[in-house]
Amino acid sequence: MGALDGIRVLDAGLLVQGPQAAALMADMGADVIKVELPGFGDQARWIPVSETDRRAPYFVAANRGKRSVSVDLRKPDGREIFLRLAETADVIISNFKGGTMDSWGLSYEEVSARNPRIIYATGTVFGPIGPDAGREGADLAGQAAGGLISTTGVNGGNPTPVGVTIADFIASQSMANGILAALIARSSSGRGQRVDVSLVGSQIWAQASEYAAFGMSGAQPGRSNHGHPLIHAAYFIVPTKDGWLALIGVPMPLRPAFYNCINRPDLGTDERFAGLLYSPEVKAALHAELSKVFPERTTAEWCEVLRNAGQRYAPVRGYAEVMDDPQMWENGYLSVLQHPEWGDVRMAGVPIRMSETPLKPGSFLAELGQDTELVLMELGYEWEQIEAFRSAGAV
């Protein structure tokens, strides 16, 4: 039994922001029905691995474990089908351009008139109100407009976005959190509500400490360079003989053991490095010294040395190394999706462990519209009506 058993979610979203929130809810046991445009589906179905490998990683990651119905929400019959579905649902998720659902006659007011208990979650790029409310965008817009890209890369270098859809993912978790809170509120009030999140808003929230520092000092935190501009310690990425290693700060009590285990006790007595490393120049000097030491051994050798010395560290790994780590599988952070054409697909699992209602990542991927007839019949539509909808292009 999952924590969200008995909860039905209509996922009318596309790409990452909305669908990833719905995917987490599916992992928690919700019945998630993916609502897609007939004949085309979610745009994520059309983002392939490569020119020659047409499998769709974005769609797989955000839509495992969901049923799929194809309904054209722009058509009157499609709108009515969606409203009938909404009467049976607890949650609706969408992340179209601001105002799109309203233009189709599927605003929160219109849906809640049919189901006052509905949780109506929408995701946008810049927020639901203000002059930019209707602007389109994607993950990169969230990273750029939210200030994240101003903190990455090295001093003097070009702006460098994070190499994953981090704005989309953080916004999806904001959306999921808002939905879960709204479900709890509904249990006492009996009424649903609207939940709005955005890429930019979630990016600002994800940089709460950095924005607080700016609010206090008026100074831009700076680029990450080899670590973090606001962490005044040996919080670095350093090169090794065969790769890279992350040093996760060296607390005062661990410093003698740290400098001894790397055979540089002199650094432990250097007055420049004795306290917190407030000066960027001092941090750079320590990084330069450590960058001379760590290339003497491989990453694996240093991991053993640092582990034995009780230090905090992590190897910088590629995806293949992560996939081969039994720690990741034992904790459920990786999983396998079974596909009739693609075979077993190794992918991300779930980041949360719950003792009584464990999450279970979906192990299947629905074809476009494969559950349309079944779901419509569950709503009470006759086969002749479904055929008429299909002839009219509504499904």
C-alpha positions, 0 to 999 in steps of 0.5 A, a space after each residue: 500500500 502506498 501513501 497515496 493509494 486512493 488518490 487520482 491525479 490527472 496529469 495534463 502537463 508536458 515535458 518535465 515540470 508538471 509530469 515529474 510532480 505527477 510521477 512522484 505521486 505515482 511512485 507514492 501510490 496514486 492512480 495517475 492518468 496522463 492526458 495527452 493530445 491525440 496523435 502527438 502526445 507529450 512533447 517529451 515523447 519526441 526528445 530522443 537519446 540521439 539522432 539514431 536512438 529514438 528512445 525518449 529519456 525525458 518521457 520515460 523519466 517523468 511518465 513511468 507508472 501512469 495510464 495514458 488517455 488521448 483527449 484533445 482538450 481544445 475541442 468541446 467533446 474533449 473538454 467535457 471528457 476532461 471535466 467528467 474525469 475531473 469529477 472523479 479526480 483529486 488532483 489536476 496538474 498542468 504546466 502550459 503557457 499561462 492562461 492556456 487552460 483558461 482559454 480551453 474553458 478548463 480554469 480552476 473556477 470551471 473545474 472546481 464548479 464540477 468538483 469543489 474538492 479538486 486540487 488544481 496545480 499549475 506550473 509556469 515559468 515566471 509566476 501566475 501574476 505580473 507582466 511576465 505571467 504569460 511568457 513561455 520558457 523552459 528550464 534554462 529560463 528558470 536557471 537564467 532568470 532565477 539567478 542560478 547561472 550567475 553562481 556557476 562556472 569560474 570567475 571571468 568565464 562565460 555563463 554556464 548553465 547546470 547540465 541537467 534540468 534542475 529548474 524543472 525538477 526543483 519546481 516539480 518538487 515544489 508542486 508536489 509539496 504544494 499538492 500534498 499540503 493541499 490534500 492535507 488541508 482538504 481533509 479538514 476543510 472539505 474543499 480543494 484549492 489552487 496551487 501555483 508554482 514556477 521555475 523562477 520562484 522555485 529557483 530563488 527558493 533553492 538559493 535561499 541561503 545565497 539570496 539571504 547573503 545578498 540581502 544582508 551584504 548587497 554583494 553578489 555571492 560569486 561563481 562556484 569556481 572549485 567549490 562554494 563562495 559562501 562556504 569558508 573552508 576546504 570545500 573543493 573539487 581537486 584533481 587526482 591521478 585519474 579523475 577528481 575528488 570532492 573535499 566536503 570541508 575539513 572541520 577544525 577537529 579533523 584538520 590535524 588528521 586530514 593534513 597528516 593523512 595527505 602527508 602535508 602537516 605543514 599546511 596544518 600549521 600554516 597561519 593562513 589556513 588556521 581558521 575559516 577561509 574568509 579571503 577568496 585569495 586564501 581559499 585559492 592558495 589552499 586549493 592550489 596547494 591541495 591540487 599539487 597533492 592529490 594528483 599523486 594517487 588515484 581517486 580510489 586510493 584517496 577515498 580509502 585514505 580519507 575514509 580511514 582518517 574519518 574525513 568527509 569526501 566524495 568521488 566525482 563520478 560519471 553516470 556509469 560509476 553511479 549505476 554500478 554502485 550497489 549502495 544506490 540500488 540497495 537504497 532504491 535510488 536506481 530502478 529498472 523499467 521494463 519496456 516491450 521494445 526497449 527491454 530493461 531500462 535502468 533509470 532513477 528510482 525514488 529519493 524517499 524511503 518510507 517505513 509503512 507506505 514505501 514508494 514503488 517506482 513504476 516499472 511500465 510505460 504506457 503507449 500514447 492513449 493506450 488506456 483511452 477506451 478503458 478510462 472512458 468506459 469507466 466514466 460511463 461512455 458507451 462504445 458508440 460514443 467513444 467511436 464518435 469522439 474518435 471520428 471527431 478527433 476529440 480522442 
